[in-house]
């Protein structure tokens, strides 16, 4: 029986997007005969809410949880990243595990990137191969193309350390898993390496929606109103998203001006990763003059509560990113919610192809800023057409969607694990 050590600092019950890949995959790993151990951080040290439903679920395998330095202390010196705060604790716990048991592979599946440097440390100490799951870019060059005023606080120092740590780690990994082909291709080119990689999108599970129904999860955002068309976007408004979002809100404004009898309200739920965050979407809505039709909840709601919000919506929106490599884990629960999706995405984003092939709703694509602005009319037409139908249902191609089920995605990971072990 192969033994897999999974490093996922934000593993359940914390509600973070990066842990759901592992949460959904572990039962299938075990069914395929893999013995799994997860190395995580205790929830009270993570700056993200504990999901009330996930907190009731039993751990699917052995989970070792470590402490971390309190962010209340480290933020005094401008440092909040969990990877730095828990690095020594993760290292010590990993050393004990690897000394006590012969693991076959270490799998880093997280966006807590500093923790990934432990792969090189353990490979040198224990001669064990490791795989990096690049769910997002580690060193993100996107902001280098943006005016300094558009860059996040501390970008310069964060970029400096990300550059050093990525260069320290990536060339020594044994394989890369990614949600987008752009990430591993960029890394192989950047470091003049040829690491094997597998593009494996995120998954979602029908079982999660069944849990919503069985537990009678309540919608914490709005009450279902038959006299109002309730439009929902769940998830973070990422740095590359404001321009597509502005275009989409302009389209909504035009539709509402031409159809004043329609009562349309747009909800943005969990729009920021930061705790106690300020609104991100609402200032854009104010700029477009549709703020009276927009409600934003920047803080994240529970994972299952977000699913209930999707189920209660009339339709969903997905303003994509200016980044071609952008992918969104939310599209899979979006599709499973069986609500129409209006998407405005980069033509090269994997989101575009998946939504089109699944027949989940109208997808409008763009290639650059000028083309984005020219797409406003197409977005207006999609909104108007959907509203005119009066029935907000989808005709999803479930046969195609089966390629993105939790079982399929887990089996793809297992196949890649076996490939790496053979090469190692």
C-alpha positions, 0 to 999 in steps of 0.5 A: 500500500503506497503511503502519501503525505499531504501537506495542506496547512488549511485543511478542513474545517477551515473554509478556504478554496485550496483545501477542497481539492484534498477534502474531495480527493482523499476518499478516492485516494483511499479507495484506490489503496493509498494510505493518506496522512495530512499535515495541517495547521490548527484552525485557530491559527488560520485567518479564515473562518471555520465552516460550521458543517465541515467542523462536524465532519470526521477527518477522512484520514489521519491528520496531524495539526501543528501550531503557528505563531499568532498573526497578531504578533507577526503583523506588527512587523508586517508579516501575516502569511501562514506559510511563514508563521507555521514553517518551523512547526510544519518542518518539525512535524514532517521530520517526525513523520518521515523519520517514523514511517516510510512514506512514498511521496509528499504532495503539497496541495495548497496556496500557502506557498512558503510551506512548499519549500519543505519539499526540497528540505525533506527530499535532501534529508529523506530522499523522498520525491515531492509534487507541487499542486500549483493552484495559483501562481506563486511568483505572480508577474501580473502586477508588473504590467500594472501601474504601481497604484494598482499594486497591492500593499507590500507587493514589492517585498512579497514579490521579492520573497516569492521569487527567491522561494519559488526559485529555491523550490520548483527546480527540485520538485519531481512533478507539477500538478496545476489547474491551468497549463499556463502555470507549469509551462511558465515555470519550466520555461522560467527555470529552463527545466522540464518537469513532468506536469498534469493539468487537473482542474478543481472538482466539486461533489454532488454529495455536498449539495445533498448535504445542503438539502439534508441539513436544511442549510439556510441562506445567510444572504437573502430570502428567496423573492419571486418578485425580484431577479436575484443574481449571485457571484460567490468567491473572491474578486481577484486582482485581474477582475475589476475591468471585466466586472465593470463591463458586466455591471455596465451591461446590467445597468443598460438592461435595467434602464431598458427594462425598468419593470424588472427588479434585478439585484446582484449579490457579491458573496465572499469577495475578499480573502482578507478577514474584516475586508473592505468592499471590492465590488461595491466601489465599482458598482458606485462608479457605474451608478448601480450601487442601489442594485448591489449588495456585497458581503466581503467576508466569506460565508460557510462553504455549504451556505455559499452553495445554498446561496447559489441554489436560491439564485435565479442565475449566476455571473462570472466576471473573469480575469484579465489574466489568460491563465485564470481558472476558477474552482467555483465553476464546478459548484456553479454548474452543479447548482443547475443555475444558468451562468453568464460568464465574461472571461478571457478567451484563453482561460480554461473557464471559457472552454469548460463552461461552453462544453458543459452548456452551462450558460452564455460565455462571452470571451475577450482577448484584451482590454479593447476587446473587453469593452466591445463585449458589453453589448454581448453581455447585455444581450445574454442578460436580456435573453435569459430574463426574457425566458422567465425560467432560470434553468440549465440544460447541462451536458452531464456526460461532458461534466463527468470528466470533472467529477471528484472521482475523475479528478482524484483518479487523475492525481493518482495516475500522476502520482504513479508516474512520478514514483516510477520515474523516481 
